[in-house]
Amino acid sequence: MPTTLKLLSAGCVLSLALCRGLLSASGLWPSWSSLGIADDPLPVVSAQFQHQQAATPRGQPAGANLVPSPPLVAPSLVQAVSIPAIAISLVAGPLAGLPAVVTPASASNAISAPPVLVRPPRMPAGPLPGVLRTPAGAAGPFPAVILLHGCGGPFTGMPDWAYRLNAWGYAVLMPDSMSPRGVRSVCDPDEQPKVTPWDRVGDIGAAAAWLRTRPEIDPDRIAVLGLSHGGMTAALAVQAPYAAMRLRAAVDYYGPCYEPRLHGSVPLLVLAGEADDWGDPASRCRTYGKALRPDQPFEIHTYPGVFHAFDGGGATKTIHTGHVLAYDRAAAEDSFVRVRAFLDRQVRN
């Protein structure tokens, strides 16, 4: 385990400045400030602080009055964590009823069907570093959201979402899918095969399994929310072959949707701008939704004239690998209302 994580797991309470330096020096994250919590007034503490030492009356041995703390009451906890990269098990059954994939040249002259895209995740050799942030002013166990970064790696765009979800009462786990695979970014088309959304579905499975070991997390109320590359990953995670992850819901922010024949029973919410041409998420996910059965839970809301990454950032349009990124306040605020209602309905209740 990296030195930083050993220190944290040993139970020491670190100042934010020290933790920031250790995280940067470890190479696990580009910098603590990139997580957006460099100025976080809340302490970084070890998960081992599940108990607190009450004053020991004179004449009793030290530790005699050790009592359980209330379960994670305020202030919030911000923890650097190490997530074992445990491979998930694919459920083969859902694939059995799909149309056979044949070629036009077959003896029966059958029309070819598109290939079914189920790719076993390629898990990293080592653990996934991450950050767990739990709500302030409330007691656990908490419902949890696994928050997935985009193709640029951790943790662009994530701090605002972590604060927002905490304010709604959800714990947030932010795994880093890039660093343990030796990659900084897969935004460039030539880099995309190095870490795919199919690989990152495995990271969701590992993160969900790890969360279920935590006393401050409700093991039956875990969802995923992904941005861009992470959004496509979240959309894949609801598919039937990944049912063993036992997710309650998924939210896809502007990630394209693929292979509706594999859609399972996990509710999926998609939010995308209609002017977004990075994977064409609005059109692809609308087509995806039309192919589903009425009993398969799926919601989509698209925003006319809105581009990629509309939920955060500055108002000035930027170009990234040939695609427009632009914050849109009206679309962002509308989407936040929809996401909160969706999570409360599908996860909290």
ABEGO torsion letter per residue (X at the ends): XBAAAAAAAAGBBBBAAAAAAAAAAAGABABAAAAGAAABABBBBBAABABBBBBBBBGBBBGAABBBBBBGBOBBBBBBBBBBBBBBBBBAAAAAABBBBBBAABAAGBBBBBBBBBBBBBBBABBBBBBBBBBBGBBOBBBBBBBBBBAAEOABGAAAAAAAAAAAGBBBBBBBAAAAAGBABAABAAAAAABBAAAAAAAAAAAAAAAAABAABBAABBBBBBBEAAAAAAAAAABAAAAAAGBABBBBBGBBBBGAAABBABBBBBBBBAABABGGAAAAAAAAAAABBAABBBBBBBBBGBBBGAABEBABBBBBGGBBBBBBAAAAAAAAAAAAAAAAAAAAX
